[in-house]
């Protein structure tokens, strides 16, 4: 990516390859089969995405088994996954957990854990927040006790854990007792005594979440110093990655609505020919394209390490959430009664829109943080 919205031929080819694969393996019928099966995701499709395209390895350095690309390539893949509403461990494992491991600065842990995540054979999950779902770097759901000499244990209940129910390794953010509230990252084996996992009922069926409870579970400390800064970095990466999904889904939702307006006939003519609906869909197109600009600006700032990266990420989170909500809401109205039937995709996009806007904190939270940083009255 040589500038905001300007991609290289290789990056565009990557996007095209993923889009073509998803069109064949993750169409509406395949999505429903996955949801009705009770499985969290299509493991065969995930294996193809990882082994043939290498999606999970993109943002992982070469020395840790990855491709050594950037968050930009990952961004384009997430945009296509969002457009197809494809359930996969991409976000929970290859984005959240992998970036948390990288941010820990623990070379041994990176060498041990990241190659499996990169090839898709290992699924990792990040356990961070409590029931309020604030996703703030100074607020964690779990506590750790012990010492480097005697080992650590972790206790507490982590909520909204992406891919937590089927993860092979858990990365836990916990405050360390006796260290003035310092926060550290820990590695926990989900199969040990003291770990209980339960899949949570979610409005968005395409994004599985879990409650993970720890009762003095053995843990390996990954960070020597306070991990608050690392968590802040992970959150910025996560909300920018989320904006990619939101833009892809909003664009597909709008296209689906435009196509329907050309086919649906009322009063002897296609409803898309009515001027009121033309204006409405033009407004939605404007929302999608400005959201895309905000998302691309944010990932460019992250990839270039610009000072504005955190602010750009917050803008993308707030704007893309609101834009996707608006597009999905209007899609329900413009499709009419068919939109709320199981056989149609519109309700799935609507649920993804509202679920995504709450993930990592509400848009209002990021607007308030930006006002505070700018010294504006809230």
Buried (B, 14 or more C-beta within 10 A) or exposed (E): BEEEEEBEEEBEEBBEBBBEBBEEBBEBEBBBEBBEEEEBBBBEBBEBBBEEBBBBBBBBBEEBBBBEBBBBBBBBBBBBBBBBBBBBBBBBBBBBBBBBBBBBBBEEBBEBBBBBBBBBEBBBBBBBBBEEBBBBBEBBBBBBBBEEEEEBBBBBBBBBBBBBBBBBBBBBBBBBBEEEEBBBBBBBEBEEEBBEBEBEEBEBBBBBBBBBBBEEBBBBBBBEEBBBEBBBBBBBBBBBBBBBBBBBBBBBBBEBBBEBBEEBEEEEEBBBEBEEBEEBBEEBBEBBBEBBBBBBBBBBBBBEEBEEBBBBBBBBBBBBBBBBBBBBBBBBEBBEEEBEEEEBBBBBBBBBBBBBBBBBBBBEBBBBBBEEEEEEEE
